Amino acid sequence: MSASVTDNGITARYEETGTERLLTFEREGATAAIAQNIDGYAMLKVRPSADGDELERYYGFDMALDHAAELLGVAAHDLPVPEPAEDMGM
């Protein structure tokens, strides 16, 4: 499954790989990613990119979005979230 949405100059892409649910953001060349295991019950990992090293783990989606927004230099409420990613977090 995959989905994408662009709003406020930010593109968000959601995809499911063999092992992860992955939400990536891109704004003016800057990127941030939030990953969770494919079963959807583990902590969220925030990375600078989809394949980057983990920066931090969070239980809550809101906290992960805050961190991703910080990496992009925007407010968390500016991040568009594709519908399939809305239930990420514990």
Backbone as a ProteinNet text record, in pm:
[ID]
protein_1_A
[PRIMARY]
MSASVTDNGITARYEETGTERLLTFEREGATAAIAQNIDGYAMLKVRPSADGDELERYYGFDMALDHAAELLGVAAHDLPVPEPAEDMGM
[TERTIARY]
85	0	89.8	48.5	121.2	22.5	61.8	-19.4	71.9	33.5	111	16.1	63.6	-12.3	88	54.9	139	53.6	105.1	35.9	140.5	120.8	212.6	355.9	372.3	506.4	578.9	506.9	565.7	497.9	577.7	523.8	544.5	436	440.5	408	488.8	466.1	459.8	357.2	342	356.9	434.1	447.4	472	440	466.5	567.7	677.7	779.9	756.8	846.7	834.4	846.4	907.7	931	879.1	847.8	812	694.7	630.2	540.1	626.3	633.4	726.8	654.5	671.1	615.4	732.7	748.3	858.7	805.1	881.5	846	961	926.1	1027.2	981.1	1073.6	1046.2	1174.4	1172.1	1285.6	1417	1417.1	1538	1569	1502.9	1521.5	1424.8	1467.8	1383.9	1378.2	1273.2	1256	1169.9	1186.6	1110.1	1068	951.2	900.8	873.1	928	911.3	855.9	777.6	721.1	722.2	728.1	729.2	600.3	603.8	491.9	363.9	377	260	195.8	266.6	209.2	200.2	282.8	272.9	401.4	508.7	635.5	646.7	747.2	774.2	807.3	782.7	813.3	958.3	1026.2	1165.1	1169.2	1233.5	1250.6	1390.3	1398.2	1524.8	1535.2	1656.1	1670	1625.4	1616.9	1569.6	1517.7	1454.6	1396	1498.3	1619.3	1722.6	1831.5	1805.3	1903	1907.3	2004.8	2018.6	1911.1	1863.7	1761.5	1814.2	1733.1	1769.4	1706	1581.1	1506.2	1388.8	1335.9	1215.3	1108	984.3	870.1	755.5	677.3	554.1	443.5	436.8	326.5	358.1	259.9	272.9	294	225.1	240.2	383.6	449.2	588.2	681.5	655.6	736.9	717	592.7	566.2	636.1	637.9	708.2	855.7	917.9	1059.6	1082.7	998.2	1010.9	995.2	899	878	1000.3	1059.6	1180.7	1292.5	1306.7	1409.4	1385	1258.3	1223.1	1212.3	1217.4	1207.4	1066.8	966.1	825.6	754.9	630.9	549.1	485.9	465.7	409	272.8	192.4	59.7	66	183.6	200.1	226.9	260.7	291.9	164.4	154.6	40.6	63.5	-42.7	-31.1	-129.8	-79.5	-167.8	-256.6	-378.5	-475.1	-424.6	-354.5	-311.2	-210.3	-148.7	-48.8	-108.9	-235.8	-295.7	-299.1	-290.4	-297.5	-160.8	-53.4	79.6	97.7	177.9	202.2	134.7	162.5	107.4	-11.4
-117.3	0	123.9	222.8	349.1	463.1	580.1	700.6	820.7	930.1	1054	1173.2	1279.9	1404.6	1519.7	1631.4	1751	1866.7	1936.9	2052.9	2140	2269.8	2364.1	2350.2	2308.9	2292.7	2168.7	2078.1	1955.8	1836.3	1741.7	1618.1	1506.4	1435.7	1320.9	1196	1091.5	964.4	853.1	769.4	654.2	528.7	434.3	305.8	196.2	76.8	-40.4	-127	-156.1	-244.7	-383.5	-473.5	-606.9	-607.7	-502.8	-500.2	-375.4	-268.9	-142.2	-71.3	9.4	114.3	240.2	309.2	419.6	544.9	653.2	783.6	878.5	929.2	1019.9	1156.9	1257.9	1396.7	1460.6	1549.6	1624.6	1768.7	1860.3	2003.8	2073.7	2134	2212.5	2137	2009.3	1927.4	1864.2	1908.1	1847.6	1729.7	1627	1509.1	1467.6	1393.8	1332.8	1209.4	1109.9	986.7	935.2	872.3	804.4	660.5	564.7	423.3	346.9	245.6	156.9	15.9	-86.7	-221.1	-246.4	-342.9	-367.5	-405.4	-461.6	-500.1	-380.6	-267.4	-144.9	-135.6	-211.6	-203.6	-158.3	-139.3	-99.9	52.7	97.6	240.6	295.9	424.4	493.3	538.9	519.9	562.3	684.1	789.2	908.7	904.8	927.4	923.7	1049.6	1086.4	1201.8	1170	1041.1	996.1	853.2	800.4	666.9	560.7	572.7	472.8	526.1	638.4	698.8	630.2	667.5	613.6	670.2	588	628.8	741.2	846.1	957.9	944.8	897.8	889	795.1	740.8	657.2	721.6	707.3	763.7	663.5	667.4	589.4	659	789.7	865.7	923.9	919	973.4	1124.6	1193.3	1338.8	1379.1	1306.7	1340.3	1311.8	1203.5	1172.3	1279.1	1322.9	1431	1560.4	1591.5	1711.2	1706.3	1590.7	1575.1	1585.1	1519.6	1527.6	1672.1	1743.1	1883.1	1967.3	1940	2012.5	1990.3	1867.7	1838.7	1915.2	1943.6	2016.3	2166.5	2211.6	2354.4	2409.5	2326.1	2368.9	2329.4	2373.6	2333.3	2197.3	2117.9	1984	1988.7	2089.8	2098.1	2128.7	2166.2	2190	2062	1953	1828.4	1759.1	1734	1656.8	1508.7	1437.9	1295.7	1218.4	1130.7	1048.9	960.7	937.6	865	731	648	518.9	531.1	648.6	669.1	728.1	767.2	836.4	755.5	622.7	539.1	492	552.9	513.5	553.7	480.5	506.1	401.3	408.8	306.7	360.4
0	0	0	-75	-74.9	-98.4	-53.2	-70.3	-56.6	-119.5	-103.3	-105.3	-43.6	-39.5	-29.8	-94.1	-87	-37.8	62.4	118.1	186.6	188	253.2	201.9	76.1	19.7	69.2	134.7	190.2	124.6	78	22.5	123.5	152.6	243.6	163.3	184.1	116.3	219.9	207.5	295	210.1	261.5	193.7	296.5	255.1	338.3	266.7	335.7	281.5	342.3	319.5	377.5	529	585.7	730.1	800.9	724.9	790.6	725.2	807.3	760.2	759	649.8	635.7	586.4	661.5	626	606.6	484.6	455.5	417.3	452.6	422.2	345.8	252.5	179.7	165.4	194.4	181.8	139.4	23.6	-26.2	-14.1	-48.1	-44.5	89.4	196.3	328.7	342.6	413.5	432.6	578.6	610.8	742.8	721.4	807.4	793.8	930.4	931.9	1051.2	1010.7	1085	1052.6	1172.3	1142	1243.5	1184.7	1270.3	1213.3	1136.3	1047.9	957.2	1032.2	1151.3	1229.7	1299.3	1305.8	1359.3	1509.2	1582.6	1728.4	1797.6	1725.4	1786.4	1793.4	1868.1	1876.6	1738.3	1721.6	1596.2	1596.8	1486	1471.8	1380.9	1425.7	1342.4	1284	1153.5	1079.9	993.5	953.7	864.5	721.6	686.9	556	571.8	468.2	476	514.5	462.8	491.7	584.8	649.4	741.2	875.9	955.4	1090.4	1181.6	1271.1	1367.5	1456.3	1472.6	1559	1697	1699.5	1825.8	1805.6	1919.3	1916.6	2003.3	1957.8	2029.3	2032.4	2139.5	2145.6	2068.3	2079.8	2021.8	1885.8	1797.5	1663.7	1668.3	1759.1	1768.8	1798.8	1889.1	1922.9	1805.2	1732.7	1614.9	1507.3	1488.9	1392.3	1433.2	1562.3	1610.2	1571.6	1591.8	1560.5	1409	1329.4	1184	1136.6	1193	1155.9	1189.7	1304.5	1344.1	1241.7	1193.8	1093.1	963.4	933.2	811.5	832.2	957.9	987	973.7	1005.2	998.2	1127.6	1141.5	1255.9	1226.3	1329.1	1311.9	1242.7	1273.5	1211.7	1062.7	1011.5	868.7	790	860.8	792	743.8	613.7	564.8	597.2	632	665.3	577.8	491.3	409	499	457	537.9	593.1	515.8	571.3	686.1	700.9	807.2	933.9	931.9	1044.3	1172.9	1163.9	1284.3	1334.1	1285.6	1331.2	1478.4	1550	1691.5	1776.9	1906.1	1995.4	2073.8
[MASK]
++++++++++++++++++++++++++++++++++++++++++++++++++++++++++++++++++++++++++++++++++++++++++

